[in-house]
Amino acid sequence: MDYAPKIDVKLHLGKVKKDEWCDAEFAIHNIGKALAKNIEIDTSGNIEIKDGKGIEKLIGGRVKTIPIQFKPLAKGKIPITLKITYGSMFYTRKYEYALKEEIEVE
């Protein structure tokens, strides 16, 4: 049995308009069996993010929602990447998860 953490993330957005801040949230789910620690979130794409702080620890099987503010800098379909890095209580290695999405911006 593998007792490593395994992170999955979902981005929940409302209506998105160019150059306007909108409320959004990251739903971080540890689908693994071990505790994930020092979870850090990095975003890339034609966007600005406020308040996307990391999580100190997340028990296996649990979900934590992080509210953020999100501002797209272009119209149309914008590709974004969410990169999550995290550690384990049992191993010294760093784990990574990347989510690539396209969002529609008015």
ROVEX-483063 format. One record per atom (N, C-alpha, C, O): residue number from 1; z, x, y. Coordinates in pm, 1 decimal, always signed. Layout:
N
[NUM, [Z, X, Y]]
...
//
This chain:
106
[1, [+0.0, +82.6, -119.0]]
[1, [+0.0, +0.0, +0.0]]
[1, [+0.0, +86.9, +125.1]]
[1, [+65.8, +190.8, +130.4]]
[2, [-73.7, +43.3, +224.0]]
[2, [-83.4, +117.1, +348.6]]
[2, [+10.7, +53.9, +451.3]]
[2, [-5.7, -62.4, +488.1]]
[3, [+107.8, +130.0, +496.4]]
[3, [+204.0, +79.2, +594.8]]
[3, [+173.8, +129.8, +734.8]]
[3, [+264.7, +164.0, +810.4]]
[4, [+45.8, +134.3, +769.0]]
[4, [+4.9, +177.8, +902.8]]
[4, [-11.9, +55.9, +993.8]]
[4, [-39.9, -54.3, +946.4]]
[5, [+5.3, +76.1, +1123.0]]
[5, [-26.2, -32.4, +1216.0]]
[5, [-177.7, -47.3, +1227.4]]
[5, [-251.8, +47.7, +1202.0]]
[6, [-222.7, -164.1, +1264.8]]
[6, [-365.3, -187.9, +1287.0]]
[6, [-376.3, -291.1, +1398.4]]
[6, [-329.2, -404.1, +1385.2]]
[7, [-438.6, -251.1, +1507.0]]
[7, [-444.2, -335.6, +1626.3]]
[7, [-578.8, -407.1, +1637.4]]
[7, [-684.6, -349.8, +1611.6]]
[8, [-571.0, -533.4, +1676.5]]
[8, [-687.7, -613.6, +1711.2]]
[8, [-660.2, -669.2, +1850.4]]
[8, [-545.0, -696.4, +1884.2]]
[9, [-762.8, -686.0, +1930.5]]
[9, [-742.6, -735.2, +2067.6]]
[9, [-847.5, -840.4, +2101.5]]
[9, [-963.0, -830.2, +2060.2]]
[10, [-806.4, -939.3, +2175.6]]
[10, [-895.3, -1043.2, +2226.7]]
[10, [-877.4, -1048.1, +2378.0]]
[10, [-766.7, -1033.1, +2429.6]]
[11, [-987.1, -1069.1, +2446.7]]
[11, [-985.4, -1083.6, +2591.7]]
[11, [-1009.0, -1230.8, +2623.0]]
[11, [-1110.3, -1287.9, +2582.6]]
[12, [-915.7, -1292.0, +2695.1]]
[12, [-927.4, -1432.7, +2733.9]]
[12, [-951.4, -1439.3, +2884.4]]
[12, [-867.7, -1397.2, +2964.2]]
[13, [-1068.7, -1493.5, +2921.5]]
[13, [-1107.6, -1502.3, +3061.8]]
[13, [-1131.7, -1647.0, +3100.7]]
[13, [-1170.6, -1729.8, +3018.4]]
[14, [-1107.8, -1675.6, +3228.0]]
[14, [-1147.5, -1803.8, +3283.9]]
[14, [-1285.8, -1787.8, +3344.9]]
[14, [-1366.3, -1707.4, +3297.9]]
[15, [-1312.8, -1864.2, +3449.1]]
[15, [-1438.7, -1854.0, +3521.2]]
[15, [-1441.9, -1720.3, +3595.1]]
[15, [-1343.9, -1681.4, +3658.6]]
[16, [-1554.3, -1650.7, +3586.3]]
[16, [-1564.5, -1516.1, +3641.2]]
[16, [-1673.9, -1511.1, +3747.7]]
[16, [-1789.0, -1546.6, +3722.0]]
[17, [-1636.1, -1466.4, +3868.0]]
[17, [-1731.6, -1452.9, +3977.8]]
[17, [-1730.1, -1309.9, +4031.0]]
[17, [-1626.1, -1244.2, +4035.3]]
[18, [-1847.0, -1264.2, +4070.7]]
[18, [-1860.5, -1128.1, +4123.9]]
[18, [-1769.4, -1107.7, +4245.4]]
[18, [-1760.2, -1193.1, +4333.6]]
[19, [-1703.0, -992.5, +4247.1]]
[19, [-1616.8, -948.2, +4357.6]]
[19, [-1497.6, -1039.7, +4384.8]]
[19, [-1440.6, -1034.8, +4493.8]]
[20, [-1458.8, -1122.8, +4288.5]]
[20, [-1340.0, -1207.2, +4303.0]]
[20, [-1242.6, -1177.7, +4189.6]]
[20, [-1282.2, -1163.6, +4073.9]]
[21, [-1114.5, -1168.6, +4224.7]]
[21, [-1012.0, -1147.4, +4123.7]]
[21, [-992.7, -1277.5, +4045.8]]
[21, [-984.3, -1385.4, +4104.6]]
[22, [-985.8, -1266.5, +3915.3]]
[22, [-956.7, -1383.2, +3831.9]]
[22, [-844.9, -1345.9, +3735.9]]
[22, [-825.9, -1229.1, +3702.0]]
[23, [-772.4, -1446.5, +3693.3]]
[23, [-665.9, -1424.4, +3596.6]]
[23, [-725.1, -1418.5, +3456.4]]
[23, [-815.2, -1495.1, +3422.2]]
[24, [-674.0, -1328.4, +3377.5]]
[24, [-718.5, -1310.5, +3239.7]]
[24, [-600.1, -1258.3, +3159.1]]
[24, [-491.8, -1236.5, +3213.5]]
[25, [-621.2, -1238.7, +3030.7]]
[25, [-515.0, -1179.0, +2948.7]]
[25, [-574.2, -1109.6, +2827.1]]
[25, [-678.4, -1148.6, +2774.5]]
[26, [-504.2, -1005.9, +2784.7]]
[26, [-532.2, -938.9, +2658.9]]
[26, [-433.9, -994.5, +2556.5]]
[26, [-313.6, -997.9, +2582.3]]
[27, [-482.8, -1037.5, +2442.0]]
[27, [-395.6, -1075.2, +2331.0]]
[27, [-402.6, -959.9, +2230.9]]
[27, [-504.2, -940.6, +2164.1]]
[28, [-294.4, -884.3, +2221.3]]
[28, [-286.1, -767.7, +2132.9]]
[28, [-216.1, -811.6, +2005.3]]
[28, [-102.5, -858.9, +2009.7]]
[29, [-283.3, -796.3, +1891.4]]
[29, [-229.2, -840.5, +1762.4]]
[29, [-218.6, -719.7, +1669.4]]
[29, [-318.1, -651.9, +1643.8]]
[30, [-99.6, -693.4, +1619.7]]
[30, [-80.9, -588.2, +1520.3]]
[30, [-98.5, -653.3, +1382.9]]
[30, [-5.5, -713.5, +1329.4]]
[31, [-218.5, -640.4, +1326.9]]
[31, [-247.1, -700.7, +1196.8]]
[31, [-206.0, -608.1, +1081.1]]
[31, [-224.1, -642.1, +964.2]]
[32, [-151.4, -493.0, +1114.6]]
[32, [-102.0, -400.9, +1012.8]]
[32, [+40.2, -435.5, +971.4]]
[32, [+97.5, -534.2, +1017.7]]
[33, [+96.6, -352.7, +883.1]]
[33, [+231.5, -377.9, +831.6]]
[33, [+339.4, -295.8, +900.9]]
[33, [+457.7, -329.1, +892.9]]
[34, [+299.8, -189.5, +968.5]]
[34, [+398.1, -101.7, +1033.5]]
[34, [+401.5, -126.2, +1184.0]]
[34, [+307.4, -180.8, +1241.6]]
[35, [+509.0, -85.8, +1245.2]]
[35, [+526.8, -96.3, +1389.3]]
[35, [+424.9, -7.3, +1460.9]]
[35, [+408.0, +109.3, +1425.3]]
[36, [+357.6, -62.2, +1561.0]]
[36, [+269.8, +16.5, +1648.1]]
[36, [+349.9, +51.1, +1773.1]]
[36, [+422.5, -33.3, +1825.6]]
[37, [+337.2, +173.3, +1820.4]]
[37, [+413.4, +213.0, +1939.2]]
[37, [+322.2, +279.9, +2040.4]]
[37, [+214.1, +328.7, +2007.7]]
[38, [+369.6, +280.6, +2164.7]]
[38, [+297.5, +343.1, +2276.2]]
[38, [+153.0, +295.3, +2283.2]]
[38, [+59.8, +375.7, +2285.0]]
[39, [+135.6, +164.0, +2287.2]]
[39, [+2.8, +104.4, +2291.8]]
[39, [-49.0, +113.0, +2435.2]]
[39, [+13.4, +61.5, +2528.0]]
[40, [-163.4, +178.4, +2452.1]]
[40, [-224.3, +196.2, +2583.5]]
[40, [-360.7, +129.8, +2585.9]]
[40, [-434.4, +133.6, +2487.4]]
[41, [-393.8, +69.1, +2698.7]]
[41, [-518.5, -3.7, +2714.4]]
[41, [-601.1, +63.6, +2822.6]]
[41, [-552.7, +86.4, +2933.5]]
[42, [-726.3, +95.3, +2790.2]]
[42, [-818.4, +154.2, +2887.1]]
[42, [-943.8, +67.0, +2889.3]]
[42, [-991.5, +24.3, +2784.2]]
[43, [-996.2, +41.1, +3006.1]]
[43, [-1116.3, -41.3, +3018.7]]
[43, [-1227.3, +39.3, +3083.1]]
[43, [-1202.6, +128.8, +3164.0]]
[44, [-1349.6, +6.3, +3046.0]]
[44, [-1464.2, +66.6, +3113.1]]
[44, [-1573.0, -38.8, +3127.2]]
[44, [-1580.3, -134.0, +3049.4]]
[45, [-1654.8, -20.3, +3225.0]]
[45, [-1760.2, -116.3, +3257.2]]
[45, [-1761.6, -135.8, +3407.9]]
[45, [-1689.8, -67.5, +3480.9]]
[46, [-1841.5, -226.8, +3452.7]]
[46, [-1857.3, -251.4, +3595.9]]
[46, [-1751.5, -351.4, +3642.8]]
[46, [-1783.6, -460.3, +3690.3]]
[47, [-1623.6, -311.7, +3628.3]]
[47, [-1509.6, -400.0, +3654.5]]
[47, [-1394.2, -322.2, +3716.1]]
[47, [-1389.6, -199.3, +3710.5]]
[48, [-1301.6, -396.4, +3774.9]]
[48, [-1171.4, -343.3, +3815.8]]
[48, [-1065.3, -426.8, +3745.7]]
[48, [-1082.3, -547.3, +3727.2]]
[49, [-956.4, -362.7, +3707.2]]
[49, [-846.3, -430.7, +3638.3]]
[49, [-716.5, -399.3, +3711.5]]
[49, [-693.3, -285.3, +3751.5]]
[50, [-631.0, -501.9, +3728.9]]
[50, [-495.4, -483.0, +3781.7]]
[50, [-397.2, -529.7, +3676.0]]
[50, [-424.8, -625.2, +3603.5]]
[51, [-285.0, -464.6, +3666.7]]
[51, [-171.2, -507.1, +3584.6]]
[51, [-189.0, -490.0, +3433.7]]
[51, [-106.7, -542.4, +3358.6]]
[52, [-289.5, -421.2, +3386.1]]
[52, [-309.2, -405.2, +3241.9]]
[52, [-220.8, -296.5, +3183.3]]
[52, [-270.5, -195.8, +3132.9]]
[53, [-89.8, -316.9, +3189.9]]
[53, [+4.8, -217.5, +3139.3]]
[53, [+8.2, -218.8, +2987.5]]
[53, [-24.9, -319.3, +2924.5]]
[54, [+47.8, -108.7, +2930.3]]
[54, [+57.3, -97.7, +2785.8]]
[54, [+180.7, -166.5, +2730.2]]
[54, [+255.3, -234.1, +2801.1]]
[55, [+199.0, -146.7, +2601.0]]
[55, [+311.7, -206.2, +2529.1]]
[55, [+388.6, -93.0, +2460.9]]
[55, [+328.9, -6.3, +2397.1]]
[56, [+519.6, -94.2, +2474.5]]
[56, [+601.5, +10.7, +2413.2]]
[56, [+597.4, +4.0, +2260.6]]
[56, [+579.9, +106.2, +2194.3]]
[57, [+613.5, -117.0, +2204.5]]
[57, [+608.4, -131.4, +2058.5]]
[57, [+569.4, -274.2, +2021.7]]
[57, [+594.3, -369.0, +2096.2]]
[58, [+507.2, -286.3, +1903.8]]
[58, [+465.6, -416.6, +1853.9]]
[58, [+480.9, -417.1, +1702.0]]
[58, [+416.5, -339.8, +1631.1]]
[59, [+566.4, -504.7, +1654.6]]
[59, [+595.9, -515.9, +1511.6]]
[59, [+473.0, -567.1, +1437.7]]
[59, [+396.5, -646.4, +1492.7]]
[60, [+453.3, -523.1, +1314.4]]
[60, [+343.2, -570.1, +1231.3]]
[60, [+344.3, -721.9, +1218.8]]
[60, [+449.6, -782.8, +1199.9]]
[61, [+226.4, -782.4, +1229.5]]
[61, [+213.7, -926.5, +1218.6]]
[61, [+238.7, -1002.2, +1347.8]]
[61, [+224.7, -1124.5, +1349.9]]
[62, [+274.5, -935.3, +1453.8]]
[62, [+306.7, -1001.3, +1581.2]]
[62, [+192.1, -988.8, +1681.6]]
[62, [+105.9, -901.7, +1670.8]]
[63, [+194.7, -1079.6, +1779.9]]
[63, [+96.7, -1080.4, +1888.5]]
[63, [+171.5, -1072.6, +2020.9]]
[63, [+274.4, -1138.0, +2037.9]]
[64, [+121.3, -994.3, +2113.5]]
[64, [+177.7, -987.5, +2248.2]]
[64, [+64.0, -1009.6, +2347.0]]
[64, [-42.5, -948.9, +2335.5]]
[65, [+87.6, -1096.3, +2443.1]]
[65, [-12.8, -1126.9, +2544.3]]
[65, [+22.3, -1056.0, +2674.2]]
[65, [+136.0, -1061.6, +2721.1]]
[66, [-77.3, -989.2, +2731.6]]
[66, [-58.1, -914.8, +2855.8]]
[66, [-144.0, -978.8, +2964.3]]
[66, [-266.7, -976.2, +2954.7]]
[67, [-81.9, -1036.6, +3067.8]]
[67, [-160.8, -1092.4, +3178.2]]
[67, [-219.8, -980.4, +3263.4]]
[67, [-155.9, -877.9, +3287.3]]
[68, [-341.9, -1002.3, +3308.0]]
[68, [-409.6, -904.7, +3394.0]]
[68, [-485.1, -978.7, +3503.4]]
[68, [-502.0, -1100.5, +3497.9]]
[69, [-529.5, -903.8, +3601.7]]
[69, [-625.5, -955.3, +3697.9]]
[69, [-751.4, -871.5, +3682.8]]
[69, [-745.3, -750.0, +3664.1]]
[70, [-864.0, -937.8, +3691.0]]
[70, [-992.0, -882.8, +3652.7]]
[70, [-1093.1, -911.9, +3762.9]]
[70, [-1103.6, -1026.3, +3807.2]]
[71, [-1169.2, -809.3, +3809.2]]
[71, [-1270.7, -831.9, +3911.9]]
[71, [-1401.2, -764.3, +3869.8]]
[71, [-1409.6, -641.6, +3865.8]]
[72, [-1503.8, -845.5, +3838.2]]
[72, [-1634.6, -787.6, +3807.1]]
[72, [-1705.0, -742.3, +3934.9]]
[72, [-1690.0, -804.4, +4040.1]]
[73, [-1781.0, -635.2, +3925.1]]
[73, [-1846.5, -578.0, +4041.7]]
[73, [-1997.3, -602.9, +4042.9]]
[73, [-2069.0, -549.6, +4127.7]]
[74, [-2044.9, -684.4, +3948.0]]
[74, [-2187.8, -716.4, +3940.3]]
[74, [-2203.9, -857.1, +3883.9]]
[74, [-2109.9, -912.6, +3827.1]]
[75, [-2322.8, -914.6, +3899.4]]
[75, [-2353.9, -1046.5, +3844.6]]
[75, [-2431.2, -1032.7, +3714.1]]
[75, [-2483.4, -926.2, +3681.1]]
[76, [-2436.9, -1144.0, +3640.7]]
[76, [-2513.3, -1145.9, +3516.1]]
[76, [-2425.4, -1110.7, +3397.7]]
[76, [-2303.7, -1128.1, +3402.2]]
[77, [-2487.2, -1061.3, +3292.4]]
[77, [-2413.1, -1019.7, +3172.8]]
[77, [-2368.8, -874.9, +3190.6]]
[77, [-2450.8, -784.2, +3204.8]]
[78, [-2237.5, -855.6, +3189.4]]
[78, [-2179.9, -722.4, +3210.7]]
[78, [-2115.8, -674.5, +3081.3]]
[78, [-2027.1, -741.5, +3028.4]]
[79, [-2159.0, -559.2, +3028.9]]
[79, [-2091.1, -504.3, +2911.3]]
[79, [-1960.3, -436.4, +2952.8]]
[79, [-1956.8, -361.3, +3050.2]]
[80, [-1854.5, -463.2, +2879.0]]
[80, [-1726.1, -396.3, +2902.6]]
[80, [-1672.8, -344.2, +2769.9]]
[80, [-1706.8, -395.4, +2663.2]]
[81, [-1590.3, -243.2, +2778.1]]
[81, [-1525.2, -186.9, +2659.9]]
[81, [-1375.4, -181.4, +2684.0]]
[81, [-1330.1, -132.6, +2787.6]]
[82, [-1299.4, -231.1, +2588.8]]
[82, [-1153.9, -217.7, +2588.4]]
[82, [-1120.2, -115.9, +2480.7]]
[82, [-1151.0, -136.9, +2363.4]]
[83, [-1057.7, -6.4, +2519.5]]
[83, [-1018.6, +97.3, +2424.1]]
[83, [-866.6, +95.8, +2412.9]]
[83, [-796.1, +111.9, +2512.5]]
[84, [-817.2, +76.8, +2293.1]]
[84, [-673.5, +72.0, +2266.9]]
[84, [-635.5, +195.6, +2186.4]]
[84, [-695.6, +223.2, +2082.6]]
[85, [-536.1, +270.0, +2233.8]]
[85, [-481.2, +381.3, +2156.4]]
[85, [-334.5, +351.0, +2128.8]]
[85, [-265.3, +292.2, +2211.9]]
[86, [-288.2, +391.6, +2011.4]]
[86, [-151.3, +361.7, +1972.3]]
[86, [-105.9, +457.0, +1862.7]]
[86, [-187.2, +522.3, +1797.2]]
[87, [+23.9, +463.5, +1844.5]]
[87, [+82.6, +548.2, +1743.0]]
[87, [+157.7, +465.7, +1640.2]]
[87, [+164.8, +343.1, +1648.5]]
[88, [+213.2, +536.2, +1543.3]]
[88, [+289.0, +473.3, +1436.8]]
[88, [+428.2, +531.2, +1431.8]]
[88, [+452.3, +643.9, +1475.1]]
[89, [+517.9, +453.7, +1379.2]]
[89, [+654.6, +499.1, +1361.4]]
[89, [+663.5, +601.9, +1247.6]]
[89, [+753.3, +686.1, +1246.7]]
[90, [+570.0, +594.5, +1151.7]]
[90, [+575.7, +679.2, +1032.6]]
[90, [+485.6, +802.3, +1038.5]]
[90, [+512.4, +901.4, +970.6]]
[91, [+379.3, +797.5, +1118.6]]
[91, [+281.7, +906.5, +1122.0]]
[91, [+269.7, +960.4, +1263.6]]
[91, [+294.6, +888.0, +1360.0]]
[92, [+231.6, +1086.9, +1276.9]]
[92, [+216.9, +1147.5, +1408.8]]
[92, [+77.6, +1128.3, +1466.4]]
[92, [+55.2, +1156.6, +1584.1]]
[93, [-14.9, +1081.5, +1386.9]]
[93, [-151.8, +1066.6, +1435.1]]
[93, [-164.9, +950.9, +1533.6]]
[93, [-85.2, +857.1, +1533.1]]
[94, [-267.6, +960.0, +1618.1]]
[94, [-302.1, +852.4, +1711.4]]
[94, [-412.2, +768.2, +1648.1]]
[94, [-503.4, +820.6, +1584.2]]
[95, [-402.2, +639.3, +1666.6]]
[95, [-503.7, +545.9, +1620.0]]
[95, [-580.9, +494.2, +1740.8]]
[95, [-529.3, +493.1, +1852.5]]
[96, [-705.1, +451.1, +1717.6]]
[96, [-786.5, +395.3, +1825.2]]
[96, [-856.9, +270.0, +1777.5]]
[96, [-892.5, +256.5, +1660.4]]
[97, [-876.0, +179.1, +1871.2]]
[97, [-952.6, +57.0, +1845.3]]
[97, [-1033.8, +30.4, +1970.5]]
[97, [-981.2, +41.0, +2081.3]]
[98, [-1160.3, -3.9, +1955.5]]
[98, [-1245.0, -34.7, +2070.7]]
[98, [-1309.3, -171.4, +2050.9]]
[98, [-1359.4, -203.5, +1943.2]]
[99, [-1306.8, -249.6, +2155.7]]
[99, [-1370.6, -380.2, +2156.5]]
[99, [-1478.0, -376.5, +2265.1]]
[99, [-1449.4, -348.1, +2381.4]]
[100, [-1602.0, -405.6, +2225.3]]
[100, [-1712.5, -410.2, +2321.0]]
[100, [-1754.8, -555.9, +2333.8]]
[100, [-1782.6, -623.0, +2234.4]]
[101, [-1759.0, -603.5, +2457.8]]
[101, [-1797.2, -741.6, +2484.0]]
[101, [-1890.6, -746.6, +2602.9]]
[101, [-1895.0, -655.2, +2685.3]]
[102, [-1965.0, -855.5, +2609.8]]
[102, [-2044.9, -885.6, +2728.2]]
[102, [-1985.5, -1010.2, +2791.2]]
[102, [-1960.6, -1110.2, +2723.9]]
[103, [-1963.3, -1002.4, +2921.1]]
[103, [-1910.0, -1121.1, +2989.9]]
[103, [-2014.2, -1172.5, +3088.3]]
[103, [-2090.9, -1095.2, +3145.8]]
[104, [-2015.8, -1301.7, +3106.5]]
[104, [-2109.7, -1365.2, +3199.1]]
[104, [-2043.3, -1380.8, +3335.5]]
[104, [-1937.1, -1442.0, +3346.8]]
[105, [-2105.4, -1326.0, +3437.8]]
[105, [-2048.9, -1328.7, +3573.0]]
[105, [-2142.7, -1405.7, +3666.0]]
[105, [-2263.0, -1380.2, +3670.1]]
[106, [-2085.6, -1499.9, +3740.0]]
[106, [-2164.2, -1579.8, +3836.1]]
[106, [-2182.3, -1504.8, +3966.6]]
[106, [-2245.5, -1556.0, +4059.0]]
//
